[in-house]
């Protein structure tokens, strides 16, 4: 439960911060954060004692398969950085909220009630939950924050494509692919 909560809280900090602060400031913060995370990953890979310490003390934040590989954190921070770099504020914030709300919801629903596996551990139930939450978040952002920048078609299409991207077993981490692809769809369909 620690990982989804961490993902959710961490994921919400950046869209909220971006709403209130300048793009260049957020890009600098994200670049520094990415540098620190990459340093952590490098030290963890080079020094088994540090890796064991990190695993013992932060186990709830790692997936089981990440003990001897790179964690999802560089992809998460990198996904935020690339999304903010590529898209204007309304598109970037919406795409990052799709990642934050959709990915966490898909994981929780998939673990709790996911019976129909597509690409294990991904499930139909988790993917549908992702689509529903991303769509709701998109409509809330359209209604209250970015009415002129988001269309219903763009929200529905990007939520659907983001849910598909989250489900597919592609080589790139979904923390990077979801916001970049969702942002691209939002950008081209607005």
C-alpha positions as CSV (number, residue, x, y, z in Angstrom):
1,X,0.0,0.0,0.0
2,X,3.0,2.4,0.5
3,X,3.9,2.4,-3.2
4,X,0.5,3.5,-4.5
5,X,0.2,6.1,-1.8
6,X,3.7,7.4,-2.5
7,X,2.9,7.4,-6.2
8,X,-0.3,9.3,-5.7
9,X,1.1,11.9,-3.3
10,X,4.3,12.4,-5.4
11,X,2.2,12.5,-8.5
12,X,-0.1,15.2,-7.2
13,X,2.7,17.5,-6.0
14,X,4.0,18.3,-9.5
15,X,0.7,19.1,-11.3
16,X,-0.4,21.3,-8.4
17,X,3.0,23.0,-8.3
18,X,2.9,23.5,-12.0
19,X,-0.5,25.2,-11.8
20,X,1.0,27.8,-9.5
21,X,4.6,28.2,-10.5
22,X,6.5,29.1,-13.7
23,X,7.4,26.4,-16.2
24,X,11.1,27.1,-16.1
25,X,11.2,26.8,-12.3
26,X,9.4,23.5,-12.4
27,X,11.7,22.2,-15.1
28,X,14.8,23.1,-12.9
29,X,13.2,21.4,-9.9
30,X,12.5,18.3,-12.0
31,X,15.9,18.2,-13.5
32,X,17.5,18.3,-10.0
33,X,15.1,15.7,-8.8
34,X,15.9,13.4,-11.7
35,X,19.7,13.9,-11.0
36,X,19.2,12.9,-7.4
37,X,17.1,9.9,-8.3
38,X,19.7,8.8,-10.9
39,X,22.5,9.2,-8.4
40,X,20.5,7.0,-5.9
41,X,20.0,4.4,-8.6
42,X,23.7,4.5,-9.5
43,X,24.9,4.1,-5.9
44,X,22.3,1.3,-5.4
45,X,23.6,-0.5,-8.5
46,X,27.3,-0.1,-7.6
47,X,27.2,-0.8,-3.9
48,X,25.3,-3.9,-2.8
49,X,25.4,-2.9,0.8
50,X,23.6,0.3,0.0
51,X,21.2,-1.5,-2.1
52,X,20.4,-4.0,0.7
53,X,20.0,-1.1,3.1
54,X,17.7,0.7,0.7
55,X,15.7,-2.5,0.1
56,X,15.3,-3.1,3.9
57,X,14.3,0.5,4.7
58,X,12.2,1.4,1.7
59,X,10.8,-2.0,0.6
60,X,7.2,-0.8,0.5
61,X,8.2,1.7,-2.2
62,X,9.8,-0.9,-4.5
63,X,8.3,-3.6,-6.6
64,X,9.7,-7.1,-5.9
65,X,11.5,-7.2,-9.3
66,X,13.2,-3.8,-8.7
67,X,15.7,-5.1,-6.1
68,X,18.4,-5.7,-8.7
69,X,17.1,-3.3,-11.4
70,X,16.3,0.3,-11.8
71,X,13.2,1.4,-9.9
72,X,10.2,3.2,-11.5
73,X,11.3,6.5,-9.9
74,X,13.6,7.8,-12.7
75,X,10.9,7.0,-15.2
76,X,8.3,8.8,-13.1
77,X,10.4,11.9,-12.6
78,X,11.5,11.7,-16.3
79,X,7.9,11.4,-17.4
80,X,7.0,14.5,-15.6
81,X,10.0,16.4,-16.9
82,X,9.4,15.4,-20.5
83,X,5.7,16.2,-20.3
84,X,6.3,19.6,-18.8
85,X,9.0,20.2,-21.4
86,X,6.8,19.2,-24.4
87,X,3.4,20.5,-23.6
88,X,1.7,23.7,-22.5
89,X,0.4,23.9,-18.9
90,X,-3.2,22.7,-19.4
91,X,-2.1,19.7,-21.5
92,X,0.8,18.8,-19.2
93,X,-1.2,19.0,-16.0
94,X,-4.0,16.9,-17.5
95,X,-1.6,14.2,-18.7
96,X,0.2,14.1,-15.4
97,X,-3.2,13.8,-13.6
98,X,-4.0,10.9,-15.9
99,X,-0.8,9.2,-14.7
100,X,-1.3,10.0,-11.1
101,X,-5.0,9.1,-10.7
102,X,-5.3,6.5,-13.5
103,X,-2.2,4.4,-12.8
104,X,-2.8,4.2,-9.0
105,X,-6.5,3.4,-9.6
106,X,-5.6,0.7,-12.1
107,X,-3.1,-0.9,-9.7
108,X,-5.5,-0.9,-6.8
109,X,-8.5,-2.1,-8.7
110,X,-6.4,-4.7,-10.5
111,X,-5.1,-6.1,-7.3
112,X,-8.4,-6.1,-5.5
113,X,-10.9,-7.3,-8.1
114,X,-8.9,-7.9,-11.3
115,X,-10.0,-11.3,-12.4
116,X,-9.7,-11.1,-16.1
117,X,-5.9,-10.8,-16.8
118,X,-4.8,-9.3,-20.1
119,X,-1.1,-9.1,-19.6
120,X,-0.4,-10.2,-16.1
121,X,-0.5,-8.5,-13.7
122,X,-2.7,-6.1,-15.8
123,X,-6.4,-6.8,-15.8
124,X,-9.5,-5.7,-17.7
125,X,-10.9,-4.3,-14.5
126,X,-7.8,-2.2,-13.8
127,X,-7.8,-0.8,-17.3
128,X,-11.5,0.1,-17.2
129,X,-10.9,1.8,-13.9
130,X,-8.0,3.7,-15.3
131,X,-10.2,4.9,-18.3
132,X,-13.1,6.0,-16.0
133,X,-10.9,7.9,-13.5
134,X,-8.8,9.6,-16.2
135,X,-12.0,10.6,-18.0
136,X,-13.5,12.0,-14.8
137,X,-10.3,13.9,-14.0
138,X,-10.2,15.3,-17.5
139,X,-13.8,16.5,-17.3
140,X,-13.1,18.1,-13.9
141,X,-10.0,19.9,-15.2
142,X,-12.0,21.0,-18.3
143,X,-14.9,22.3,-16.2
144,X,-13.0,24.1,-13.5
145,X,-9.5,24.9,-14.7
146,X,-9.0,24.7,-18.5
147,X,-12.4,25.1,-20.3
148,X,-10.8,26.6,-23.4
149,X,-7.9,24.2,-23.7
150,X,-9.6,20.7,-23.5
151,X,-12.3,19.2,-25.6
152,X,-14.5,16.3,-24.8
153,X,-13.1,14.3,-27.7
154,X,-9.5,14.9,-26.6
155,X,-10.3,13.9,-23.1
156,X,-12.0,10.7,-24.1
157,X,-9.4,9.7,-26.7
158,X,-6.4,10.5,-24.5
159,X,-7.9,8.7,-21.5
160,X,-8.6,5.6,-23.6
161,X,-5.2,5.6,-25.2
162,X,-3.5,6.2,-21.8
163,X,-5.4,3.2,-20.4
164,X,-4.3,1.0,-23.3
165,X,-0.7,2.2,-22.9
166,X,-0.8,1.4,-19.2
167,X,-2.1,-2.1,-20.0
168,X,0.3,-3.1,-22.8
169,X,3.6,-4.9,-21.9
170,X,5.9,-2.5,-23.7
171,X,9.6,-2.1,-23.0
172,X,9.3,1.5,-21.7
173,X,8.0,2.1,-18.2
174,X,4.4,3.4,-18.1
175,X,5.4,6.3,-15.8
176,X,7.1,7.7,-18.9
177,X,4.8,6.6,-21.6
178,X,1.4,7.4,-20.1
179,X,1.9,11.2,-19.6
180,X,3.8,11.7,-22.9
181,X,1.3,9.8,-25.0
182,X,-1.7,11.2,-23.2
183,X,-0.3,14.7,-23.6
184,X,0.4,14.1,-27.3
185,X,-3.2,13.0,-27.9
186,X,-4.6,15.9,-25.9
187,X,-2.3,18.3,-27.9
188,X,-3.3,17.1,-31.3
189,X,-7.1,16.7,-30.6
190,X,-7.7,20.0,-28.7
